[in-house]
Amino acid sequence: MSDSGNKDFSSRDFVKKMADSAKGLAETIADRAEDALEVLSDKAEDAFEVAKERGTELRHRAQASLRETPVLDRAKAMYALVGDGKMMEAFELYYHDDVVMQENGHEPRRGKDASREYEQKWLASIKEMHGGGVTAITSNEADQITMVEAWADITFADGTRRKLEEVAVQHWEGDRIIRERFYYSEA
């Protein structure tokens, strides 16, 4: 009995030592995994900051490049978007947040939000566009002003079809239009 009792004791000791060893190994692995996750988290934060800085740098370079572009070229690019049916994309890209837009002698709209709402309502009033384009475009580069004569043949939601002609005078600040006034016949 002392032999088998000794074996039982040795087996129990062995199992206990193995369990303790496994527990210690699991704790070590958990600690190392936690350390690795912390390192990975720090590296991910660093990578995110680098990407954010790089994106900001690229955005600033693109804006600087656009500012170096003559206003005449910017206006032509904007009207090319409009001609492709991308009026709101052109609006978002080329209009300043503090833009003031005015139709003839009417009260001006102040700010991009108010102007966006007006443009969206105007677009919603159109049933069909039959054509349109730029008749003439010019600029005063020194004063950062463009003038665009344009036309559109439109059928409105109420069924009325009209050919509209207007001149837009656009004052640029940096790479965006800060003030725009439209001149057209209201007859």
N, C-alpha and C positions, 0 to 999 in steps of 0.2 A: 504494500500500500504506500509505503513511503516513496517507492520508485514512481508509481503512477501518480501519486499526489505531487511529486516533484515535477513530472512531465506536465501535469495540468497547470501547475504554477508557472512553468517555463512557457507553455503555450499562451497562457493568459498574459504573462509578461511580454511575450513577443507580440501578441495582438495589440496590447496596450501601447507598446513602443511604436508599432507600425501606425496605429491610429494617431498617436501624438505626432509622429513624424509626418503623416499625411496632413494633419491639421496645420502643422508648422509650414509645410510646403504650400498648402492652400493659402495661408495668410501671407506668405512671401510673394506668391503669384498675384494675389489681390493687391498687395502694396505696390508691386512693380507695374501692374496694369493701371492702377490709379496714377502712379508717377508718369507712365507713358501717356495716359489720357490728358494729364495736365500739360505735358510737353506738346502733345498734338494740338491741344486747345490753344496754347500760346502761339504755336506756329500758324494755326489757322487764323487767329486774330491778326498776326503780323502779315500774312498773305492777303487778308481782306483789306488791311490798311494800305498795303502796296497797290492793290488793284484799285482801290478807291482813289488814291493819289494819282495813279496813272490815268484813270478815267477823267479825273478833274483836269489833269495836264492836257490830255487829248482834247477835251471840250474847250479849254482855254485857247489851245492852238487853233482849233477850227474856228472859234469866234474871232480870233485875231486875224486869221486869214480872210474871213468874211468881211471884217472891218476894213481890210486893205483893198477889198474889191470895190471898184467904183459903184456909186449908187445906181448908175444907169444899168450896170450888169446885174445888180441885185433886183432892180425893178423888172428887168427882162426875165430873170429866173422866176420871180414871183408870178408874173403873168403867164409864163409857160406852165406852171402848176395849175393856175386857174383855167387855162385853155385845155388842160388834161382832165378837167372836172374835179380838181382837188382844191377847191376854194378854201375849205376850212383848214386843210393842211398848210396852205400858203399863209392863211391868217395866223395860225399858231407859230409858224416859223419866222414870219417877217414883221409881226406887230409887237410893239413894246407893251409891257404890262400897264403903263400909264398913258396909253394912246388916247388921243382926243380925236373923234371922228365926227364930221359934220356934213349933212346933206343940204346943199344950197345954203339958204339963210336960216335954216331951222336950228333949234337948240342943239348944241353938240352933245354927243355921248361921251362920257368920261370913263376911262378905264377899259381894260381888255374884257372883263366879264360882261359889262353892259354892251359893249360892241359885239362880242361873240353872240350874245342873246339876240341882238338885232339881226345879225347876219344869218343866224340859224332860222329865225322866223321868215326872213326874206327868201331863203332857199326853200323853205317849206311851202311858200306860196307859189312856187313854180311847178307847173304840171309837165312842161316839156321845153327843152332848149333846142332851137332849130339852127343855131349858129351864133357865132360871136368872135370877137378878136380885137386886137390892138391896131388902130389906124395909124397912130403916131406916138412916139415916146421920145422924151428928151430929158436932159438933166442940167443942173447947175451944180457941178461937183464942188465948187468952193463953198457953197452954202448948204450942200447936202440936200438938194431938193430935186425930185423927179416930177415930171408931168406926163400923164398918160391919157391919150384919147382912145376910148374903147367903145365898142358897140355889142349889143346882144339882141337876138331875135327870140322872143320868149312867148310861150302860151302859159298864162297863169291858171291857177286852180279854178277860177271862175269862168274859164273858157276864153277870156280876152287874150288876143295875140297882139303884141307890140314890139316894135323895133326901138330899143333904147340906145341912146348915145349920151356919153358923159365924158367929162374931163376930170381926172383925179389929180390933185396937187398934194404931193407927199413930202413931208419934212422928216428926214432921217436923223436919228441919234444913235451913233455907233452903227450896229448892224440891223437896227429895227426902225420901223416907222413910228414916230412919236406923235405926229399930227397929220391928219389927212382931211381934205375937204373935197367934196364932189360937186361939180357944176353940171346941171342938165336942165332941159326943159321939163316943166311939170304939167304941160298941157296934155 
